[in-house]
Amino acid sequence: MEFVAAYSTAILSLLVFVLIVLVQGAMVGAAKASAALTPGSSPKADYETALYRLDRSHQNGVENLAAAAIALFSCILVGAPSWWVNLLMVLFLLGRIVYALIYLRNVGKQTQGIRTGVYVFSWAMIVILCCMAILSLI
């Protein structure tokens, strides 16, 4: 257990991200029910619609969750430097929170705007974690 304790900040960051994705899922479900959408359907693609943005933000979180978890747990298993792993996961979480807020508030351009920049920042944290795990193996 002591081995994993060094990564507790990173694990906590991942768990907070999981909770954000789960809460978003519940919010999407409730909003779709209020809009009388069939379960499993997608709202009309319109960035001016809050439900569409919430649904897309949630889907993006789901799409990134597995990569974040695999990168983190790979780093833990190979013993990558915990200080860096913790820092990168906190930065990933902060980026994802900012990403969700930007998406939900419809800030900036729909493509290639601030949302894209924040997404790439968070994505880069996961890429770095993957590289750290790979380098620890070789």
FIGUDO-754164 format. One line per 8 residues: number of its first residue (from 1); their letters; for each residue x, y, z of C-alpha. Coordinates in steps of 0.001 Angstrom, whole numbers, plus 500000, padded with zeros to 6 digits. Each point is the difference from the previous one (the first is absolute). Last residue first. Example, Ala and Ser with C-alpha at 12.3 -4.5 7.8 and 13.67 -1.06 7.14 Angstrom:
<recs>
2) SA) 513670,498940,507140 ~ 498630,496560,500660
</recs>
This chain:
<recs>
138) ILSLIAMC) 512973,500515,478529 ~ 497035,499642,502309 ~ 500360,503337,501778 ~ 500177,501675,496584 ~ 496651,498471,499061 ~ 498357,501148,503229 ~ 501399,503504,499613 ~ 498858,500109,496368
130) CLIVIMAW) 496473,499045,501031 ~ 500014,502678,502707 ~ 501202,502565,497448 ~ 497183,499031,497631 ~ 497502,500311,502861 ~ 501217,503503,500865 ~ 499921,500878,496284 ~ 496297,499137,499806
122) SFVYVGTR) 499319,502457,502809 ~ 501814,502786,498130 ~ 498417,498957,496694 ~ 496536,500312,501556 ~ 500861,503429,501416 ~ 501128,501184,496577 ~ 496931,498550,498294 ~ 497711,501754,502473
114) IGQTQKGV) 501881,503266,499422 ~ 499166,499932,496310 ~ 500819,497653,497127 ~ 496350,499138,499519 ~ 496826,501348,501618 ~ 501602,503382,500655 ~ 500189,501375,503514 ~ 497968,499271,503109
106) NRLYILAY) 496890,497832,499672 ~ 499332,500051,503762 ~ 499815,496197,500180 ~ 503034,499569,497768 ~ 502149,502517,501874 ~ 498961,498493,503338 ~ 500709,496467,498797 ~ 503424,500962,498627
98) VIRGLLFL) 500907,501873,503207 ~ 499176,496885,502028 ~ 501903,497808,497526 ~ 503052,502256,500172 ~ 499960,499940,503788 ~ 499769,496205,499934 ~ 502880,499643,497527 ~ 502116,502432,502030
90) VMLLNVWW) 499313,497935,503119 ~ 500872,496842,498053 ~ 503258,501514,498737 ~ 501046,501124,503483 ~ 499284,496625,501610 ~ 501866,498121,497266 ~ 502913,502407,500256 ~ 500359,499607,503763
82) SPAGVLIC) 499379,496243,499737 ~ 502968,499318,497749 ~ 498952,497033,497835 ~ 499775,496745,501945 ~ 499039,497666,497163 ~ 496621,499161,501523 ~ 499276,503585,501079 ~ 500789,501417,496568
74) SFLAIAAA) 497828,497348,498359 ~ 497223,500851,502448 ~ 500107,503643,498998 ~ 500175,499425,496247 ~ 497228,497401,500105 ~ 497756,502247,502090 ~ 500556,503068,497815 ~ 499453,498037,496785
66) ALNEVGNQ) 496836,498414,501402 ~ 498521,503339,501064 ~ 500659,501889,496786 ~ 497018,498788,497964 ~ 497699,500202,503030 ~ 501059,503613,500547 ~ 499381,500795,496339 ~ 496556,498441,500248
58) HSRDLRYL) 499213,502145,503043 ~ 501120,503192,498285 ~ 498019,499026,496913 ~ 496826,499367,502036 ~ 500401,503242,501944 ~ 500565,501945,496773 ~ 496945,498433,498349 ~ 497858,500631,503073
50) ATEYDAKP) 501088,503647,500175 ~ 498837,500654,496431 ~ 501901,502746,498140 ~ 502598,497434,498969 ~ 497369,498249,497897 ~ 500282,496337,499060 ~ 496472,498790,500791 ~ 499962,497990,503211
42) SSGPTLAA) 501321,496451,499936 ~ 497891,496943,500645 ~ 500826,497384,502614 ~ 496753,500490,501879 ~ 497409,501593,497668 ~ 499861,503758,500329 ~ 497058,501566,501844 ~ 501987,503212,500690
34) SAKAAGVM) 499585,499435,503733 ~ 501185,496407,499560 ~ 503020,501216,498041 ~ 500806,502494,502762 ~ 499751,497311,502688 ~ 502227,497620,498071 ~ 502521,502730,499188 ~ 500154,501045,503669
26) AGQVLVIL) 500520,496389,501085 ~ 502774,499582,497472 ~ 501598,503291,501069 ~ 499994,498725,503580 ~ 501713,496791,498866 ~ 502614,501880,497944 ~ 500747,502323,502924 ~ 500214,497025,502366
18) VFVLLSLI) 502512,498267,497719 ~ 502060,503213,499860 ~ 499997,500135,503800 ~ 501170,496374,500046 ~ 502829,500779,497578 ~ 501183,502910,502120 ~ 499833,497849,503145 ~ 502169,497380,498298
10) ATSYAAVF) 502526,502669,499036 ~ 500069,501426,503528 ~ 500334,496497,501489 ~ 502989,499066,497834 ~ 502503,499611,502848 ~ 497322,498050,501857 ~ 500110,497273,497323 ~ 503378,498703,501146
2) EM) 498975,500332,503646 ~ 497077,497660,499344
</recs>
